Amino acid sequence: MSERIPIALQLYSVRDDCAKDLSLTLQAVAQMGYEGVEFAGYYDRTAEELRGMCDDLELKVVGTHTGINTLLGDQLAETVEFNKILGNPYLIVPGLPGEYSNSPNAWQDTAKLFNDISEKISEQGMYTGYHNHTGEFKPMDGEVPWDIFGSNTHDDVVLQIDTGHVLRAGADNVKYIERYPGRYKLVHIKEFSATNDKAVIGEGDIPWDDVFEACETVGGTEWYIVEQESYAFSPIECAEKCIENLRKMGKI
């Protein structure tokens, strides 16, 4: 049996709580049983401060969502240094402006750009990658953007699939995980329900057993990252409900 994949929380899920009291929010996240966090913004803290907070709670920094602009030109070295201090090797871009994504040719160029960034940072043990929304799975001039990007990037460029967005777009998570084996080191596990837009993990339409099996057999997945963007309760309560349901599924 394969080793259990640990579970982190994308802090965007509880962003308002983080803005009010980051230390208290991280403490709550750790107490729920999350083993790591993925940042999406730094709440005016230095890398040293953030690392200290997480180390004190034994939370691993498993990723950072960072704009493409932070990986270009002189900013790349600063971004790498900041994340080295965090202990995070994964620099994930969570979306792209239109000029990078508005045509098949733009996606071809974007794939080359990510290859270039990847080559520049690989010697420092760092990786870049991309996180999808729904548009990447909707055909564009007969081509699926995720396929253009996935098939034209090097194997060490991370494909951070977001399960909820994939199903919302009408695509099949398992098919895409199997199509690019070993590329899904960080997987955003998000629920999607056609009837309940506030469903948390385990309460919707995602075939979780199949998704987990694909991640654990061919995906190369190192972390499952919970992301919840719709709230039947407070964001903190939703984050807790997600990990409770994962516990019931035997993932913890």
N, C-alpha and C positions, 0 to 999 in steps of 0.2 A: 504494500500500500504506500502511495506517495506521501511525502511529508505534508502536514497541514499548512495551508497557505494562510498567513496572518492577515488581520483585518485592520484597515485604517479608516479614518474619516476625512473626507474633503471638507475643510473648514469653511468653505463657501456655504455649506449647509447650515451653519450656525453663525453666519457673518455678523449679524446684528449683536449677538451675544459677545462675540469676540471684540467688536468695537467698543462695547460698554465695559467689559472686564475680561481681557484676554486670559489672564492668569487663572481666574475662577472657572472660565469656560474650559480651558485645557484640563484643569483638575477634574471637572465633571466628565469630560470625554474619557479620561484615563480610568475614572472610577466605574464607568459603564463597561469597561473591558476592551476598549479599542487599544490596539498595540502601536498604532502610528497615526500620523496626521499628514495631510497634504495641504500646503499653504496656497492661498489665492489672495495675496496681499499680506503685508507685514505689520500693519497697525502701528506705524511709526516706531517700531522697535529695531534695534540693531540685530545683526545676525548672531552676535554673542549673547544678547539678551534672550532671543528666541531659543537658541540652542540650550541655554541654561535652564529655561522654563521646562523644555521638553525632557532634558536629561533628568531633572529633579523628579519628573513623573514617570520616568522610564518609557517615554513615548519616542518612537523613531520618526524622524522626518523622512517620509518616503517619496516625496515629490513636491514640486512647485509648479503652479500654473503661472506662466509669465508671458507677457506679450511678445510678439515676434520682434518688436523694436528693441527689446532688451538683449536680443541675441545677434544684433547686427553691429558692425563697426566696433568702435571703442567700447561700447556698452557690454559686449560679450565677455571681456575679461573681468569686468566688475561683477557681472551676474555669476560667472563661474566662481569667483572668489567668495562672494556672499554665500553661495550654496555649499561650497566646500566647508565653510565654517559651520553651516547647519548640519553637515554630515549627509547631505542629500545629493545623489548623483544624477537625478532625473529632472531635466528642464523641459517641461511640457507646455506647448502652446495650445491654449484652449479655444482658439477661433482665429480667423484670418480676415482682414479687410478685403474688400471686393477685388482689388487689383491682383491679389494672390489666388483668388478662388472663383472668378466669374466666367471662366471658360476652360475647356480641356487644355488648351495651351498654357493658360495661367497655372493650372495644376501641375503640368509638366515642369514648368519653371520653378514652382514651389518645391517640388520633389528634389530638383537639383540644388536648390538653396539649402534644404534640410540636410542633404548629403554633405554639402560644403561645411555647414555648421558642425555636423557630426564629426567630420574629419579633423576640424580645428580643435575640438575638445576631447577627442577620444584618448589622447595620450595622458590626459589628466584624470582619466577614469570617469569622465562625465558622458552623459547621453542626452540627446534631444529627442523630441517626439511630438505627436499631434493628437489632440482630443477632438473627437467628432461631435457634431450636432446632427440635425436631421438631413441637412442639405447634401452632405457628403454621400448619402445613399440614394439620392434622387438623380436619375440619369440626366446627363447634360450632352446634347448632341449624340445620343446613343451610348455614351460612356458613363460609368459610375465613378465619381470623383475619388471615392475611397480606393477603388481599384487602380486608378491612374497613380495616386500617391503611393499606395502599397507596393505596386509592381515596379515603380521607378525609384524607390528609395532603398538604401543599403539595409541589410538585415539588422544593423544595430540602431536604426532609427525606430523608436518605439511607436507602435500603433496603440494608442490608449482608447480602446473601444468603450463607449458609453452605452450600456445595454438598453437603457430606457429610450434614448434617442433613436437607436437602431430600430427597435420594434415600432416606435411611433412613426418612423419613416416607411414602415411596411417591409423591412428587410429582416433577414434571418441571422441572428447573432452567431449561431453555431457554424453556419456555412462560412462566414467571414473569418472566424477564428481559425477554422480548419484550412482556409485558403492561404493564410500567411502564417505558417507554423513558427513558433518561437518568438513572434513579434510582440506579443501581448503581455509584456512584463508587469504593467500596471493596468488593472481592469476596473473601470468605474461600474460598480453594481448599483443600478438604479431601476426601480420598478416602473412598469407601464401598465395601465389598465384602461381599456376602452370605455369602461363605465364609471370609473372613479379616479378623477384626476389628482386626488390626494392620497392614493394608495402608497403604502410603504412596502418595503421588500417582503415578499411572501404573500401579498394580498392582491396581486394583479395577474397579468397574463404571461409574464416571462417564464419559460420552462427552466426553472433554476437548476434542476438536476442535470439537464442536458448542457446548460451553459457551464456549470462548474466542472462537469466531466471534460468538456472541450478545453477549458483553461488548464486543467490539471493533467491532461494527457498530451495535448499538442501545442497549447498556447504559450508555454514557457512562463506562465504567470508567477510572479514573486509576491504580489500584494493584491488583495481585493480592497478597493476603496469605495466605501459607502458615500453616495451623494444623494441628498434629498432636497428637492427644490420646491415642493408643494407641501402644505402643512395643514393637516386636520387638527393638530394640537400645536403647542409651541415648538419651535425648531429643535430645542434640546430634547423635548419629549419624543419627537419624531426620530431623532438620532438614536435615542435609547430603544424605541420600539423596533427599529431596524436591526440593532444588534441582538435584541431579545429573540427576534424571529430567526436570525442566523444561528443563534444558539440552539433553537428548537430544530433547525435543519441539520444540526450536528457539525456546523462549520467552525465552532469554537470548542 
